[in-house]
Amino acid sequence: MAETVRGARPLKANCFRCFVLALAALAAYWAPKVWVSGSLHQERRPELVTCRTQSRRVQLPNVQNIEARRQTKEHKFDEDGGMYDIIKYPLLTEKACRLLENYNIYTFLVDRRANKPQIRAAIETIFDVKVVKCNTLIPNSRYTLAFGQKIGRKSLFKKAYVQLEEGDSIDLFPDDPEAI
């Protein structure tokens, strides 16, 4: 069910209605040139594909946005206490305990600005272990509702799932906490 419109890429759609709407959007995008007030213009609109309750505009980012993303700098943590600023605390939920027992994967709440190499380096230096893999995610923020209005929000954080080498382990509840 894939066709092309004037050399465009093949269209793929889940339902026939989406396919027809995508064809119409492409036809509008590649509209012929028309005379407007004595000069030749081509009216191009962003592709709009609508299916039932979903609508999606497909646009390329402009040059200013691309340059702004390139110029963002990563956050530099302090040299002395930077490693300890990255890791907030270990997370102990049912899922975290199951991952720890079965796959040797530890779950930590970390600073939101820290990236994977920084988290890996912090875990390796603080706990003296070898990190095999480090996955991160930022969960959706949860709001507190009262009378239909948002009155509060849980703090935003980043989760880090850190898999250690086989045989390595981290003592989360040491007998002497000052020894670490």
C-alpha positions, 0 to 999 in steps of 0.5 A, spaced: 500 500 500 505 504 499 505 509 493 510 515 492 507 522 490 512 526 485 518 523 487 517 523 495 519 517 500 514 511 500 508 512 505 507 507 510 500 507 514 497 503 519 490 504 516 487 506 509 484 513 512 491 514 515 494 513 508 489 517 504 490 523 509 498 522 508 497 522 501 493 529 501 498 532 506 504 530 501 500 533 495 499 539 499 506 539 501 508 539 493 503 543 491 504 547 484 507 554 483 501 559 483 502 567 481 500 571 487 501 579 486 505 578 479 510 573 482 511 566 482 510 563 489 509 556 492 505 555 498 508 549 502 505 547 509 508 542 514 505 535 513 499 534 517 497 527 518 490 526 522 487 519 524 481 519 529 484 523 535 491 524 533 494 529 529 501 530 528 505 536 525 512 533 521 517 539 521 524 540 520 528 544 526 530 550 524 538 552 524 537 556 530 535 550 534 540 546 532 546 551 533 543 552 540 543 544 542 550 544 539 553 549 544 550 547 550 555 545 555 555 539 560 555 540 567 562 540 571 561 537 578 567 539 583 573 535 583 573 534 591 566 532 592 563 531 585 563 524 585 559 524 592 554 530 589 552 525 583 550 519 587 544 521 591 542 514 594 540 507 592 533 505 591 530 499 594 524 497 591 521 491 589 524 491 582 530 494 584 531 488 589 529 483 584 534 486 579 540 486 584 538 478 586 538 476 579 542 480 574 547 484 579 544 491 577 544 496 582 539 502 582 541 509 584 537 516 584 543 520 581 543 528 580 539 530 574 545 533 570 549 527 570 551 523 564 552 516 563 560 516 563 560 521 570 555 516 573 560 510 571 566 514 574 562 515 580 560 508 582 567 505 580 571 510 584 566 510 590 565 503 591 571 500 588 567 496 583 567 495 575 561 497 572 559 493 565 553 497 563 549 503 566 542 505 563 539 512 565 532 514 565 528 520 567 521 518 570 515 522 568 513 527 574 507 526 578 503 532 580 498 532 586 491 534 585 486 538 589 480 540 587 482 539 579 488 543 580 495 541 580 498 544 587 504 540 588 509 536 584 514 530 586 521 532 585 525 531 579 530 526 579 534 521 574 534 513 575 541 510 574 541 502 573 548 500 574 550 493 572 556 490 575 561 485 573 560 478 576 563 477 583 563 485 584 558 487 589 556 493 593 555 493 601 549 498 601 548 497 609 555 496 612 556 495 619 561 501 620 558 506 615 565 511 616 569 506 613 567 507 606 
